[in-house]
């Protein structure tokens, strides 16, 4: 009889865990905030590595350029998302080959090598070239990026950057197809109703940037020196885009982030619609790195542009009762109190920096707390059953 009761207890315990996940977890990741809006408020851009490679000691001019890069990264009003490192190839010769510097003659040094954040799904470097005043300024900012920041700050969902191929007829045809489809989609697509968005626990209306559906096009010439590095950042963000001599359309949204590129005849109704539906649809995955696309180098104070948030951190569940329960099973290996874990999710204060890219919606804590409680109760129950079996 005791064996049968023990097996029944284990079965009930396992069934309870499965039920908790089936009932609560699907609803926990639901978010009615559109992707472009969630990205604007929560996905801060990661840092690009800017490596300065040299053989001979840097001149005063080159040291000044390095300082310019560092100052851009530390700028309070409009910081650039870059970090700068210097490499003496006499001490670290392996970097010459690893960073594709072998193709440059000694008189072209020092080189500036720009690398994507490590999670970007490409083996290519963002840009490689001689360190000069022109290359430094073109990396830090450009007219096209200033326009993108301005348009996003005015509430546009995404700015479609059309990188021209140089073939006038192809470029004009691609621009025409893109504009025609975007005009239709702005009429056809709909954001969730205001009532639905406001009913979402993540929504908070106190924000300067209007929440609306709008797209625009920005044409970019590859031959433009001021935009050459920006074009390189876009094209090399995917492993094969550099192989195409076709117009390339890439939507940029959020805090300067790209989405999948469309190439040549791939710039069509279906692909444009798919991209726009993703950007304006509900944000089902709040983890930036698990979404397609790549951050780009921008010089902007996104927090100042947004001035508020439409996404409110959800209140935490009361975990005090869980602390008492955890104390009762501490001797069984559960030594870390849930109350200590709670500190990881406290809303930011003036002394607490904002934690970006939460792995999941904070609402996930509620079903997680339920699952943890059931798990702890199950462990206690199973332990008690085992003890009872041994005592019989």
C-alpha contacts under 8 A as a table, 3 or more apart, distances in Angstrom:
res1	aa1	res2	aa2	distance
1	X	4	X	5.17
1	X	5	X	6.27
2	X	5	X	5.07
2	X	6	X	6.08
2	X	389	X	6.63
3	X	6	X	5.11
3	X	7	X	6.30
3	X	389	X	7.70
4	X	7	X	5.26
4	X	8	X	6.21
5	X	8	X	5.05
5	X	9	X	6.14
6	X	9	X	5.13
6	X	10	X	6.37
6	X	382	X	7.65
6	X	385	X	6.06
6	X	386	X	7.66
7	X	10	X	5.18
7	X	11	X	6.17
8	X	11	X	5.04
8	X	12	X	6.13
9	X	12	X	5.18
9	X	13	X	6.13
9	X	381	X	7.66
9	X	382	X	7.12
10	X	13	X	5.04
10	X	14	X	6.22
10	X	378	X	7.90
10	X	382	X	6.71
11	X	14	X	5.26
11	X	15	X	6.10
12	X	15	X	5.08
12	X	16	X	6.11
13	X	16	X	5.18
13	X	17	X	6.51
13	X	374	X	7.85
13	X	375	X	7.81
13	X	378	X	5.53
14	X	17	X	5.22
14	X	18	X	6.37
15	X	18	X	5.17
15	X	19	X	6.06
16	X	19	X	5.08
16	X	20	X	6.19
16	X	374	X	7.20
17	X	20	X	5.22
17	X	21	X	6.56
17	X	371	X	6.38
17	X	374	X	6.79
17	X	375	X	6.95
18	X	21	X	5.30
18	X	22	X	6.19
19	X	22	X	5.06
19	X	23	X	5.93
20	X	23	X	5.33
20	X	24	X	5.79
20	X	25	X	7.49
20	X	367	X	7.28
20	X	370	X	7.37
20	X	371	X	6.09
21	X	24	X	5.45
21	X	25	X	5.04
21	X	26	X	7.71
21	X	367	X	7.74
21	X	371	X	7.49
22	X	25	X	6.18
22	X	26	X	6.86
23	X	26	X	6.90
23	X	27	X	7.58
24	X	27	X	5.62
24	X	28	X	6.15
24	X	367	X	5.48
25	X	28	X	4.95
25	X	29	X	6.88
25	X	364	X	7.29
25	X	367	X	6.53
26	X	29	X	5.99
26	X	30	X	7.04
27	X	30	X	5.32
28	X	361	X	7.21
28	X	363	X	6.03
28	X	364	X	5.03
28	X	367	X	7.24
29	X	284	X	6.29
29	X	285	X	7.23
29	X	360	X	7.06
29	X	361	X	6.26
29	X	363	X	7.90
29	X	364	X	6.94
30	X	282	X	7.89
30	X	283	X	7.64
30	X	284	X	5.99
31	X	200	X	7.04
31	X	202	X	7.51
31	X	282	X	5.91
31	X	283	X	5.64
31	X	284	X	6.15
32	X	192	X	7.05
32	X	196	X	7.22
32	X	197	X	5.70
32	X	200	X	6.27
32	X	282	X	4.90
32	X	283	X	6.66
33	X	37	X	6.59
33	X	38	X	6.15
33	X	197	X	6.45
33	X	200	X	7.86
33	X	202	X	7.67
33	X	203	X	7.34
33	X	281	X	7.88
33	X	282	X	5.49
33	X	283	X	5.95
34	X	37	X	5.37
34	X	38	X	6.19
34	X	191	X	7.33
34	X	279	X	6.78
34	X	280	X	4.99
34	X	281	X	5.02
34	X	282	X	4.54
34	X	283	X	5.45
35	X	38	X	5.12
35	X	39	X	5.98
35	X	278	X	7.11
35	X	279	X	5.08
35	X	280	X	5.80
35	X	281	X	6.03
35	X	282	X	5.95
35	X	283	X	4.61
36	X	39	X	5.22
36	X	40	X	6.20
36	X	157	X	5.87
36	X	158	X	7.24
36	X	253	X	6.02
36	X	254	X	5.54
36	X	279	X	5.25
36	X	280	X	6.22
37	X	40	X	5.04
37	X	41	X	6.42
37	X	157	X	7.44
37	X	211	X	7.40
37	X	254	X	6.68
38	X	41	X	5.38
38	X	42	X	5.86
38	X	43	X	7.43
38	X	254	X	7.60
38	X	283	X	6.96
38	X	286	X	7.88
38	X	311	X	7.58
39	X	42	X	5.33
39	X	43	X	4.83
39	X	44	X	7.92
39	X	253	X	7.54
39	X	254	X	4.63
39	X	255	X	6.80
39	X	288	X	7.88
40	X	43	X	6.35
40	X	44	X	7.91
40	X	253	X	7.27
40	X	254	X	3.69
40	X	255	X	5.15
40	X	306	X	7.98
41	X	44	X	7.81
41	X	254	X	7.37
41	X	255	X	7.81
41	X	306	X	7.28
41	X	309	X	6.40
41	X	310	X	7.62
41	X	311	X	7.47
42	X	356	X	5.91
42	X	357	X	6.21
43	X	254	X	7.28
43	X	255	X	6.82
43	X	288	X	6.34
43	X	356	X	6.49
43	X	357	X	5.87
44	X	255	X	6.33
44	X	356	X	6.64
44	X	357	X	7.68
45	X	81	X	6.72
45	X	255	X	6.46
45	X	256	X	7.23
45	X	257	X	7.54
45	X	295	X	5.73
45	X	296	X	7.42
46	X	81	X	6.55
46	X	117	X	6.32
46	X	295	X	6.71
47	X	81	X	4.80
47	X	82	X	4.79
47	X	83	X	6.32
47	X	116	X	7.83
47	X	117	X	6.13
48	X	81	X	6.35
48	X	82	X	4.61
48	X	83	X	6.21
48	X	114	X	6.75
48	X	115	X	5.75
48	X	116	X	5.22
48	X	117	X	5.45
48	X	297	X	7.17
49	X	82	X	5.93
49	X	83	X	5.16
49	X	84	X	6.12
49	X	85	X	7.40
49	X	113	X	7.99
49	X	114	X	5.74
49	X	115	X	5.09
49	X	116	X	6.74
49	X	117	X	7.22
50	X	82	X	6.64
50	X	83	X	5.91
50	X	84	X	4.77
50	X	85	X	6.26
50	X	112	X	6.65
50	X	113	X	5.69
50	X	114	X	4.62
50	X	115	X	6.47
51	X	84	X	5.96
51	X	85	X	4.91
51	X	86	X	5.78
51	X	87	X	6.99
51	X	111	X	7.94
51	X	112	X	5.76
51	X	113	X	5.00
51	X	114	X	6.34
51	X	115	X	7.94
52	X	84	X	7.53
52	X	85	X	6.18
52	X	86	X	4.72
52	X	87	X	5.99
52	X	110	X	6.55
52	X	111	X	5.68
52	X	112	X	4.88
52	X	113	X	6.46
52	X	131	X	7.66
53	X	86	X	6.24
53	X	87	X	4.95
53	X	88	X	6.12
53	X	89	X	6.50
53	X	96	X	7.96
53	X	109	X	7.25
53	X	110	X	5.42
53	X	111	X	5.14
53	X	112	X	6.57
53	X	113	X	7.63
54	X	57	X	7.21
54	X	58	X	7.28
54	X	86	X	7.99
54	X	87	X	6.49
54	X	88	X	5.30
54	X	89	X	5.91
54	X	109	X	5.86
54	X	110	X	4.53
54	X	111	X	6.68
55	X	88	X	5.91
55	X	89	X	5.45
55	X	90	X	5.99
55	X	106	X	7.87
55	X	109	X	7.32
55	X	110	X	7.32
56	X	88	X	7.94
58	X	61	X	7.90
58	X	62	X	5.75
58	X	63	X	6.10
58	X	110	X	7.66
59	X	62	X	5.19
59	X	63	X	6.13
60	X	63	X	5.06
60	X	64	X	6.11
61	X	64	X	5.09
61	X	65	X	6.50
62	X	65	X	5.00
62	X	66	X	6.31
62	X	131	X	7.43
62	X	132	X	7.56
63	X	66	X	5.00
63	X	67	X	6.22
64	X	67	X	5.02
64	X	68	X	6.22
65	X	68	X	4.88
65	X	69	X	6.41
65	X	131	X	7.84
65	X	132	X	7.24
65	X	133	X	6.63
65	X	136	X	7.09
66	X	69	X	5.19
66	X	70	X	6.35
66	X	84	X	7.78
67	X	70	X	5.01
67	X	71	X	5.97
68	X	71	X	5.14
68	X	72	X	6.19
68	X	136	X	7.89
69	X	72	X	5.14
69	X	73	X	6.47
69	X	84	X	7.06
69	X	136	X	6.96
69	X	140	X	7.60
70	X	73	X	5.17
70	X	74	X	6.38
70	X	83	X	7.16
70	X	84	X	6.39
71	X	74	X	5.04
71	X	75	X	5.87
72	X	75	X	5.21
72	X	78	X	7.89
72	X	79	X	5.77
72	X	80	X	5.56
72	X	140	X	7.19
72	X	299	X	7.85
73	X	79	X	5.20
73	X	80	X	4.75
73	X	81	X	6.13
73	X	82	X	5.66
73	X	83	X	6.58
74	X	79	X	5.94
74	X	80	X	7.62
75	X	78	X	5.73
75	X	79	X	4.56
75	X	80	X	7.45
76	X	79	X	5.91
77	X	300	X	7.59
77	X	301	X	6.07
78	X	299	X	5.41
78	X	300	X	4.41
78	X	301	X	4.78
79	X	299	X	5.28
79	X	300	X	5.80
79	X	301	X	6.38
80	X	140	X	6.42
80	X	297	X	6.64
80	X	298	X	5.60
80	X	299	X	4.22
80	X	300	X	6.67
81	X	297	X	5.89
81	X	298	X	6.50
81	X	299	X	7.09
82	X	297	X	7.22
87	X	91	X	7.98
87	X	92	X	6.97
88	X	91	X	5.55
88	X	92	X	6.15
88	X	93	X	7.90
89	X	92	X	4.62
89	X	93	X	4.52
89	X	94	X	7.59
89	X	95	X	6.88
89	X	96	X	6.82
90	X	93	X	5.72
92	X	95	X	6.11
93	X	96	X	5.70
93	X	97	X	7.82
94	X	97	X	5.79
94	X	98	X	6.37
95	X	98	X	4.90
95	X	99	X	5.64
95	X	101	X	7.81
96	X	99	X	5.60
96	X	100	X	6.29
96	X	101	X	4.78
96	X	102	X	5.76
97	X	100	X	5.24
97	X	101	X	5.93
97	X	102	X	5.70
98	X	101	X	7.61
99	X	113	X	7.28
99	X	125	X	7.82
100	X	103	X	6.77
100	X	128	X	7.95
101	X	104	X	5.74
101	X	111	X	7.79
101	X	128	X	7.97
102	X	105	X	7.75
104	X	108	X	6.19
104	X	109	X	7.62
105	X	108	X	5.49
105	X	109	X	7.31
106	X	109	X	5.62
108	X	111	X	7.05
108	X	130	X	5.95
109	X	130	X	6.20
109	X	131	X	7.30
110	X	130	X	6.15
110	X	131	X	5.74
111	X	128	X	7.11
111	X	129	X	5.55
111	X	130	X	4.42
111	X	131	X	5.06
112	X	127	X	7.99
112	X	128	X	5.87
112	X	129	X	5.50
112	X	130	X	5.75
112	X	131	X	5.08
113	X	125	X	7.57
113	X	126	X	7.80
113	X	127	X	5.94
113	X	128	X	4.55
113	X	129	X	6.65
114	X	125	X	6.38
114	X	126	X	5.31
114	X	127	X	5.07
114	X	128	X	6.32
115	X	125	X	5.19
115	X	126	X	5.27
115	X	127	X	7.18
116	X	120	X	6.41
116	X	125	X	6.75
116	X	126	X	5.98
116	X	237	X	7.90
117	X	120	X	5.92
119	X	289	X	6.74
120	X	237	X	7.18
120	X	289	X	7.95
120	X	293	X	7.68
120	X	294	X	5.98
121	X	237	X	7.43
121	X	238	X	6.87
121	X	239	X	7.73
122	X	236	X	7.40
122	X	237	X	6.10
122	X	238	X	5.42
122	X	239	X	4.97
123	X	239	X	6.35
124	X	236	X	5.99
124	X	237	X	7.47
124	X	238	X	7.91
124	X	239	X	6.33
125	X	128	X	7.19
125	X	236	X	6.81
126	X	232	X	6.18
126	X	233	X	5.02
126	X	236	X	5.69
126	X	237	X	7.05
127	X	229	X	6.63
127	X	232	X	6.15
127	X	233	X	6.84
129	X	135	X	7.74
130	X	135	X	7.36
131	X	135	X	6.30
131	X	136	X	6.94
132	X	135	X	5.24
132	X	136	X	6.13
133	X	136	X	5.25
133	X	137	X	6.27
134	X	137	X	5.37
134	X	138	X	6.07
135	X	138	X	5.04
135	X	139	X	6.10
135	X	229	X	7.72
136	X	139	X	5.25
136	X	140	X	6.31
137	X	140	X	5.20
137	X	141	X	6.19
137	X	142	X	7.70
138	X	141	X	5.60
138	X	142	X	5.91
138	X	225	X	7.65
138	X	226	X	5.42
138	X	227	X	6.60
138	X	228	X	7.40
138	X	229	X	6.11
138	X	230	X	7.47
139	X	142	X	7.67
139	X	229	X	5.87
139	X	230	X	6.97
139	X	297	X	7.38
140	X	297	X	7.01
140	X	298	X	6.87
140	X	299	X	6.38
141	X	145	X	6.57
141	X	146	X	7.38
141	X	297	X	7.79
141	X	298	X	6.36
141	X	299	X	5.98
142	X	145	X	5.42
142	X	146	X	6.36
142	X	226	X	6.04
142	X	227	X	6.18
142	X	230	X	7.60
143	X	146	X	5.07
143	X	147	X	6.26
143	X	226	X	7.62
143	X	227	X	7.72
144	X	147	X	5.13
144	X	148	X	6.30
144	X	218	X	7.52
144	X	220	X	7.64
144	X	227	X	7.21
145	X	148	X	4.92
145	X	149	X	6.20
145	X	298	X	6.79
146	X	149	X	5.21
146	X	150	X	6.24
147	X	150	X	5.06
147	X	151	X	6.16
148	X	151	X	5.18
148	X	152	X	6.10
148	X	159	X	6.43
148	X	252	X	7.90
149	X	152	X	5.28
149	X	153	X	5.95
149	X	256	X	7.65
149	X	300	X	7.40
150	X	153	X	5.05
150	X	154	X	6.33
151	X	154	X	5.03
151	X	155	X	6.66
151	X	156	X	5.83
151	X	159	X	7.46
152	X	155	X	5.12
152	X	156	X	4.85
152	X	157	X	6.82
152	X	158	X	6.91
152	X	159	X	7.51
152	X	253	X	7.24
152	X	254	X	7.54
153	X	156	X	7.32
153	X	209	X	6.11
153	X	305	X	6.06
153	X	306	X	7.11
154	X	209	X	6.23
154	X	210	X	6.96
155	X	209	X	5.46
155	X	210	X	5.01
155	X	211	X	6.18
155	X	212	X	6.26
155	X	213	X	7.98
155	X	214	X	7.56
156	X	159	X	7.13
156	X	212	X	6.89
156	X	213	X	6.57
156	X	214	X	4.84
156	X	215	X	5.87
156	X	216	X	7.67
157	X	212	X	6.96
157	X	213	X	5.60
157	X	214	X	5.23
157	X	215	X	5.88
157	X	253	X	6.50
157	X	279	X	7.54
157	X	280	X	7.41
158	X	214	X	7.09
158	X	215	X	5.36
158	X	216	X	7.04
158	X	251	X	5.94
158	X	252	X	5.46
158	X	253	X	4.55
158	X	254	X	7.64
158	X	279	X	7.91
159	X	215	X	5.80
159	X	216	X	5.10
159	X	217	X	5.80
159	X	218	X	6.87
159	X	251	X	5.54
159	X	252	X	5.24
159	X	253	X	6.52
160	X	215	X	7.17
160	X	216	X	5.98
160	X	217	X	4.68
160	X	218	X	6.08
160	X	249	X	6.39
160	X	250	X	5.52
160	X	251	X	4.09
160	X	252	X	6.10
161	X	217	X	5.89
161	X	218	X	4.82
161	X	219	X	5.86
161	X	220	X	6.78
161	X	249	X	5.63
161	X	250	X	5.24
161	X	251	X	5.97
161	X	252	X	7.05
162	X	175	X	7.22
162	X	217	X	6.87
162	X	218	X	6.01
162	X	219	X	4.69
162	X	220	X	5.86
162	X	247	X	6.74
162	X	248	X	5.65
162	X	249	X	4.41
162	X	250	X	6.54
163	X	219	X	6.10
163	X	220	X	4.75
163	X	221	X	6.12
163	X	222	X	6.75
163	X	231	X	7.07
163	X	247	X	5.65
163	X	248	X	5.06
163	X	249	X	6.25
164	X	167	X	7.54
164	X	171	X	5.62
164	X	219	X	6.88
164	X	220	X	5.96
164	X	221	X	5.41
164	X	222	X	6.60
164	X	246	X	7.27
164	X	247	X	4.73
164	X	248	X	6.69
165	X	168	X	7.87
165	X	170	X	7.57
165	X	171	X	6.46
165	X	221	X	7.74
165	X	222	X	7.43
165	X	245	X	5.71
165	X	246	X	4.92
165	X	247	X	4.72
165	X	248	X	7.64
166	X	171	X	7.20
166	X	221	X	7.47
166	X	222	X	7.80
167	X	170	X	5.46
167	X	171	X	6.05
168	X	171	X	5.16
168	X	172	X	6.00
169	X	172	X	5.26
169	X	173	X	6.08
170	X	173	X	5.17
170	X	174	X	6.11
170	X	246	X	7.53
170	X	247	X	7.00
170	X	264	X	7.90
171	X	174	X	5.17
171	X	175	X	6.11
171	X	246	X	7.99
171	X	247	X	5.77
172	X	175	X	5.07
172	X	176	X	6.06
173	X	176	X	5.07
173	X	177	X	6.21
174	X	177	X	5.19
174	X	178	X	6.06
174	X	247	X	6.86
174	X	264	X	7.12
174	X	265	X	7.90
174	X	267	X	6.64
175	X	178	X	5.09
175	X	179	X	6.01
175	X	217	X	7.97
176	X	179	X	5.20
176	X	180	X	6.04
177	X	180	X	5.24
177	X	181	X	6.22
177	X	267	X	7.30
177	X	268	X	6.76
177	X	269	X	7.86
178	X	181	X	5.36
178	X	182	X	6.09
178	X	267	X	6.87
178	X	268	X	7.31
178	X	272	X	7.40
179	X	182	X	5.14
179	X	183	X	6.07
179	X	216	X	7.83
179	X	217	X	7.22
180	X	183	X	5.31
180	X	184	X	6.46
181	X	184	X	5.13
181	X	185	X	6.07
181	X	269	X	6.21
181	X	272	X	7.13
181	X	273	X	7.69
182	X	185	X	4.99
182	X	186	X	6.07
182	X	215	X	6.55
182	X	216	X	7.69
182	X	272	X	7.71
183	X	186	X	5.34
183	X	187	X	6.81
184	X	187	X	5.31
184	X	188	X	6.03
185	X	188	X	4.72
185	X	189	X	5.36
185	X	273	X	7.18
185	X	276	X	7.77
186	X	189	X	5.86
186	X	190	X	7.90
186	X	213	X	6.57
186	X	214	X	6.15
186	X	215	X	7.29
187	X	190	X	7.75
189	X	277	X	7.47
190	X	213	X	7.51
190	X	280	X	7.95
191	X	212	X	7.74
191	X	213	X	6.98
191	X	280	X	6.51
191	X	281	X	7.25
192	X	196	X	6.08
192	X	197	X	6.22
193	X	196	X	5.19
193	X	197	X	6.27
194	X	197	X	5.18
194	X	198	X	5.98
195	X	198	X	5.18
195	X	199	X	6.00
196	X	199	X	5.09
196	X	200	X	6.56
197	X	200	X	5.34
197	X	203	X	6.54
198	X	201	X	7.61
198	X	203	X	5.66
198	X	204	X	7.31
198	X	205	X	7.85
199	X	203	X	7.40
200	X	203	X	5.57
201	X	312	X	7.17
201	X	314	X	6.58
202	X	310	X	7.48
202	X	311	X	4.68
202	X	312	X	4.76
202	X	313	X	6.37
202	X	314	X	6.58
203	X	310	X	5.05
203	X	311	X	4.46
203	X	312	X	5.62
204	X	207	X	7.87
204	X	309	X	6.42
204	X	310	X	4.18
204	X	311	X	5.24
204	X	312	X	5.53
205	X	309	X	7.15
205	X	310	X	5.10
206	X	308	X	5.74
206	X	309	X	6.00
206	X	310	X	6.23
207	X	210	X	7.44
207	X	306	X	6.50
207	X	307	X	5.84
207	X	308	X	4.38
207	X	309	X	5.09
207	X	310	X	6.05
208	X	305	X	7.75
208	X	306	X	5.82
208	X	307	X	5.56
208	X	308	X	6.55
209	X	305	X	7.66
209	X	306	X	5.77
209	X	307	X	7.70
213	X	280	X	7.42
220	X	224	X	7.89
220	X	227	X	7.33
220	X	231	X	7.56
221	X	224	X	5.45
221	X	227	X	7.38
222	X	225	X	7.87
222	X	227	X	6.98
222	X	228	X	5.75
222	X	231	X	6.42
223	X	227	X	7.91
223	X	228	X	6.68
224	X	227	X	5.39
224	X	228	X	5.92
225	X	228	X	5.11
225	X	229	X	7.95
226	X	229	X	7.57
227	X	230	X	5.16
227	X	231	X	6.05
228	X	231	X	5.18
228	X	232	X	6.20
229	X	232	X	4.85
229	X	233	X	6.17
230	X	233	X	5.07
230	X	234	X	6.44
230	X	297	X	7.87
231	X	234	X	5.17
231	X	235	X	6.07
232	X	235	X	5.11
232	X	236	X	5.84
233	X	236	X	5.66
233	X	237	X	6.19
233	X	296	X	6.62
233	X	297	X	7.87
234	X	237	X	5.45
234	X	250	X	7.74
234	X	258	X	7.50
234	X	296	X	7.52
235	X	238	X	6.55
235	X	241	X	5.54
235	X	242	X	5.99
236	X	239	X	6.27
236	X	240	X	7.64
236	X	241	X	6.55
236	X	242	X	6.52
237	X	293	X	7.77
237	X	294	X	6.35
238	X	241	X	5.97
239	X	242	X	7.63
240	X	243	X	5.71
240	X	244	X	7.79
241	X	244	X	5.81
242	X	245	X	7.85
244	X	263	X	7.77
246	X	263	X	6.39
246	X	264	X	5.12
247	X	263	X	6.02
247	X	264	X	5.35
248	X	261	X	6.54
248	X	262	X	5.66
248	X	263	X	4.59
248	X	264	X	6.40
248	X	267	X	7.89
249	X	261	X	5.70
249	X	262	X	5.08
249	X	263	X	6.44
249	X	267	X	7.05
250	X	258	X	6.49
250	X	259	X	6.29
250	X	260	X	6.43
250	X	261	X	4.65
250	X	262	X	6.41
251	X	258	X	5.72
251	X	259	X	5.62
251	X	260	X	7.53
251	X	261	X	7.51
252	X	256	X	6.05
252	X	257	X	5.31
252	X	258	X	4.42
252	X	259	X	6.49
253	X	256	X	5.67
253	X	257	X	5.36
253	X	258	X	6.44
253	X	259	X	7.92
254	X	257	X	5.92
255	X	302	X	6.53
256	X	295	X	6.20
256	X	296	X	5.78
256	X	297	X	7.45
256	X	298	X	6.53
257	X	293	X	6.77
257	X	294	X	5.61
257	X	295	X	4.33
257	X	296	X	5.79
258	X	293	X	5.05
258	X	294	X	5.24
258	X	295	X	6.26
258	X	296	X	7.19
259	X	275	X	7.77
259	X	292	X	6.09
259	X	293	X	4.24
259	X	294	X	6.88
260	X	275	X	7.61
260	X	292	X	6.66
260	X	293	X	5.85
262	X	266	X	5.42
262	X	267	X	5.25
262	X	271	X	7.34
262	X	272	X	7.98
263	X	266	X	4.97
263	X	267	X	5.82
264	X	267	X	5.79
265	X	268	X	6.48
266	X	271	X	6.86
267	X	271	X	6.50
267	X	272	X	6.60
268	X	271	X	5.64
268	X	272	X	6.00
269	X	272	X	5.35
269	X	273	X	5.94
270	X	273	X	5.18
270	X	274	X	6.13
271	X	274	X	5.03
271	X	275	X	6.25
272	X	275	X	5.27
272	X	276	X	6.22
273	X	276	X	5.17
273	X	277	X	5.94
274	X	277	X	5.18
274	X	278	X	6.24
275	X	278	X	5.21
275	X	279	X	6.30
276	X	279	X	5.08
276	X	280	X	6.10
277	X	280	X	5.31
277	X	281	X	5.60
278	X	281	X	5.15
278	X	282	X	7.96
283	X	286	X	6.48
285	X	288	X	7.72
285	X	290	X	7.42
285	X	291	X	7.30
285	X	360	X	7.51
286	X	357	X	7.02
286	X	358	X	7.08
286	X	359	X	6.70
286	X	360	X	5.85
286	X	361	X	6.79
287	X	290	X	5.58
287	X	291	X	6.98
287	X	357	X	5.85
287	X	358	X	6.66
287	X	359	X	5.35
287	X	360	X	6.71
288	X	291	X	5.44
288	X	357	X	6.39
289	X	292	X	7.59
301	X	304	X	5.40
301	X	305	X	6.38
302	X	305	X	4.91
302	X	306	X	6.11
303	X	306	X	5.27
303	X	307	X	6.01
303	X	308	X	7.78
304	X	307	X	5.22
306	X	309	X	6.95
309	X	312	X	7.09
313	X	347	X	6.66
313	X	362	X	6.74
314	X	362	X	6.02
314	X	363	X	6.16
316	X	345	X	7.97
316	X	346	X	7.93
316	X	362	X	7.94
316	X	363	X	7.98
316	X	365	X	7.35
316	X	366	X	7.75
317	X	365	X	7.25
317	X	366	X	6.13
317	X	369	X	7.84
318	X	321	X	7.32
319	X	322	X	5.12
319	X	323	X	6.59
319	X	338	X	6.76
319	X	339	X	6.35
319	X	342	X	7.85
319	X	369	X	7.73
320	X	323	X	5.16
320	X	324	X	6.93
320	X	339	X	6.69
321	X	324	X	5.37
321	X	325	X	6.51
322	X	325	X	4.95
322	X	326	X	5.97
322	X	338	X	6.64
322	X	339	X	7.94
322	X	373	X	7.05
323	X	326	X	5.01
323	X	327	X	6.20
323	X	337	X	5.69
323	X	338	X	5.86
323	X	339	X	6.19
324	X	327	X	5.15
324	X	328	X	6.54
325	X	328	X	5.24
325	X	329	X	6.87
325	X	376	X	7.84
326	X	329	X	5.36
326	X	330	X	5.97
326	X	334	X	6.49
326	X	335	X	7.46
326	X	336	X	7.88
326	X	337	X	6.27
326	X	338	X	7.54
326	X	376	X	7.73
327	X	330	X	5.03
327	X	334	X	7.87
327	X	335	X	7.49
327	X	337	X	7.46
328	X	331	X	7.57
329	X	332	X	5.31
329	X	333	X	7.23
329	X	334	X	6.10
329	X	335	X	7.99
329	X	380	X	7.49
330	X	333	X	5.52
330	X	334	X	4.49
330	X	335	X	4.75
330	X	336	X	7.91
331	X	334	X	6.91
331	X	335	X	7.35
334	X	337	X	7.71
336	X	340	X	7.16
337	X	340	X	5.42
337	X	341	X	6.91
338	X	341	X	4.95
338	X	342	X	6.28
339	X	342	X	4.99
339	X	343	X	7.12
340	X	343	X	5.79
340	X	344	X	7.86
341	X	344	X	5.71
341	X	345	X	7.76
342	X	345	X	5.65
342	X	346	X	6.76
343	X	346	X	5.35
345	X	362	X	7.70
347	X	354	X	7.99
348	X	351	X	7.58
348	X	352	X	4.96
348	X	353	X	5.94
348	X	354	X	5.39
348	X	355	X	7.62
349	X	352	X	4.82
349	X	353	X	7.12
350	X	353	X	7.37
355	X	358	X	6.98
358	X	361	X	6.84
358	X	362	X	7.66
360	X	364	X	6.60
361	X	364	X	5.65
362	X	365	X	5.82
363	X	366	X	5.82
363	X	367	X	7.86
364	X	367	X	5.82
364	X	368	X	6.10
365	X	368	X	4.85
365	X	369	X	5.81
366	X	369	X	5.18
366	X	370	X	6.46
367	X	370	X	4.97
367	X	371	X	6.13
368	X	371	X	5.03
368	X	372	X	6.05
369	X	372	X	5.03
369	X	373	X	6.12
370	X	373	X	5.15
370	X	374	X	6.20
371	X	374	X	5.13
371	X	375	X	5.98
372	X	375	X	4.94
372	X	376	X	6.08
373	X	376	X	5.15
373	X	377	X	6.11
374	X	377	X	5.09
374	X	378	X	5.96
375	X	378	X	4.95
375	X	379	X	6.15
376	X	379	X	5.06
376	X	380	X	6.21
377	X	380	X	5.10
377	X	381	X	6.00
378	X	381	X	4.95
378	X	382	X	5.95
379	X	382	X	5.18
379	X	383	X	5.97
380	X	383	X	5.09
380	X	384	X	6.05
381	X	384	X	5.06
381	X	385	X	6.13
382	X	385	X	4.99
382	X	386	X	6.15
383	X	386	X	5.11
383	X	387	X	6.18
384	X	387	X	5.05
384	X	388	X	6.06
385	X	388	X	4.95
385	X	389	X	6.17
386	X	389	X	5.09
386	X	390	X	6.34
387	X	390	X	5.13
387	X	391	X	6.15
388	X	391	X	5.02
388	X	392	X	6.24
389	X	392	X	5.30
